[in-house]
Amino acid sequence: MSQLLPFKLGAECYALELTEVQEVVENQTIHALPGVAETIVGAISFHGRIVPVIDLPLLLGFPANSRAERIIVLTDEHGPVAFTVDQLQRIISLDLVHSGLSQSESEEDCIRGVLNRDGKMISLLDLEQLQLLFVQLCSDNGG
């Protein structure tokens, strides 16, 4: 049984496995970092560590606009890094093997798969592919 943390990016719903999430923080001061890629909003002080904050909607190709003050800090295995998201939803538990998760066709896609939960489509993010996309965007932008 897996637990997922769903969240909205615009009108679309995405999710991370809860094992990939260290903490969700709100109303955290984000400090600007001059000369970094556009997808990096800045950095936060998180339990005595400096953690870069990535504008996840912008990284995934959504138009740039204001973001909610919710930040998902990933576990050390995937970080230190944090993502801004628009709206958190309730944690859901399900068996990913028997959930009807449709696998992504593209190996370069940042989506591990899509599942239909009560008539609502939820895209499960692939953090390894997101990290590769982020590194590529940073090198393309000289960041």
C-alpha positions in Angstrom: 0.0 0.0 0.0 1.4 3.4 -1.0 0.4 6.8 0.3 0.3 9.7 -2.1 0.3 13.5 -1.5 -1.8 15.0 -4.3 -1.6 18.6 -5.2 -2.9 21.0 -7.8 -0.8 22.8 -10.4 -3.3 25.0 -12.2 -6.3 22.9 -12.9 -4.3 19.6 -13.1 -3.7 17.2 -10.2 -0.3 15.7 -9.5 1.0 13.6 -6.7 4.2 12.4 -5.0 4.7 9.3 -3.0 4.7 10.3 0.7 8.0 8.4 1.1 9.6 11.1 -1.2 8.3 14.0 1.0 10.1 15.2 4.1 7.8 18.0 5.0 5.3 20.5 3.8 5.9 24.1 4.9 3.8 27.2 4.5 4.4 30.9 4.9 8.2 30.4 4.6 10.3 33.3 3.6 11.9 32.6 0.2 15.2 34.4 -0.2 16.1 35.5 -3.8 19.2 34.0 -5.4 20.6 36.3 -8.1 21.8 34.8 -11.3 20.1 31.5 -11.1 17.7 29.8 -13.6 14.2 31.2 -13.8 12.8 27.9 -12.4 14.5 28.5 -9.1 12.3 30.8 -7.0 15.0 31.2 -4.3 16.0 29.4 -1.2 14.6 28.7 2.3 16.2 28.0 5.6 14.9 24.6 6.5 16.0 23.1 9.9 19.3 25.0 9.6 19.9 24.0 6.0 19.7 26.1 2.9 17.3 24.5 0.5 16.7 25.7 -3.1 13.0 26.1 -4.0 12.0 25.2 -7.6 8.8 26.6 -9.2 7.4 23.2 -10.1 4.6 24.5 -12.3 7.2 26.6 -14.3 9.5 23.6 -14.5 6.7 21.5 -16.0 5.8 24.2 -18.6 2.9 26.0 -16.9 2.8 29.8 -17.5 4.6 31.9 -14.9 2.3 33.4 -12.3 2.1 33.8 -8.6 2.2 30.7 -6.5 0.6 29.7 -3.3 2.9 29.7 -0.3 3.0 25.9 0.1 6.3 24.3 -0.3 7.0 20.6 -0.5 10.5 19.7 0.8 11.7 16.4 -0.6 13.6 13.8 1.4 17.4 13.9 1.4 17.5 11.1 -1.2 16.0 13.6 -3.7 17.4 16.9 -2.3 18.0 19.1 -0.7 15.3 20.6 -2.8 11.8 21.9 -2.4 8.9 22.6 -4.9 6.2 25.2 -4.8 2.7 23.9 -5.5 -0.7 25.6 -5.8 -3.0 23.6 -3.6 -2.5 20.5 -1.4 -5.1 17.8 -1.2 -5.7 15.0 1.3 -3.3 12.1 1.4 -4.6 9.0 -0.3 -3.7 5.4 0.2 -3.7 2.9 -2.6 -2.0 -0.1 -4.0 -0.1 1.2 -7.0 0.3 -2.2 -8.5 -3.5 -2.8 -8.6 -4.6 0.8 -8.9 -4.9 0.9 -12.7 -1.9 3.2 -13.0 -1.3 3.8 -16.7 2.4 4.0 -17.4 3.9 6.9 -19.4 4.9 6.1 -22.9 7.9 8.4 -22.9 11.1 7.6 -21.0 11.8 11.4 -20.8 8.4 12.2 -19.4 8.3 13.6 -15.8 5.2 11.5 -15.1 5.6 7.9 -13.9 2.0 7.2 -14.7 -1.6 8.5 -14.4 -4.3 7.1 -12.3 -8.1 7.6 -12.2 -9.2 8.2 -8.6 -13.0 8.7 -8.3 -13.2 10.1 -11.8 -10.3 12.5 -11.2 -7.0 12.0 -13.1 -3.8 12.2 -11.0 -0.4 12.3 -12.5 2.3 10.6 -10.4 5.6 12.5 -10.7 8.9 10.8 -11.6 11.5 12.7 -9.4 14.4 11.3 -11.3 13.1 12.6 -14.6 12.2 16.0 -12.9 15.8 16.2 -11.7 17.2 15.5 -15.2 14.8 18.2 -16.6 15.9 20.7 -14.0 19.6 20.1 -14.6 19.0 20.4 -18.4 17.1 23.7 -18.0 19.7 25.1 -15.7 22.5 24.3 -18.1 20.5 25.7 -21.0 20.0 28.9 -19.1 23.6 29.1 -17.8 22.5 28.6 -14.2 
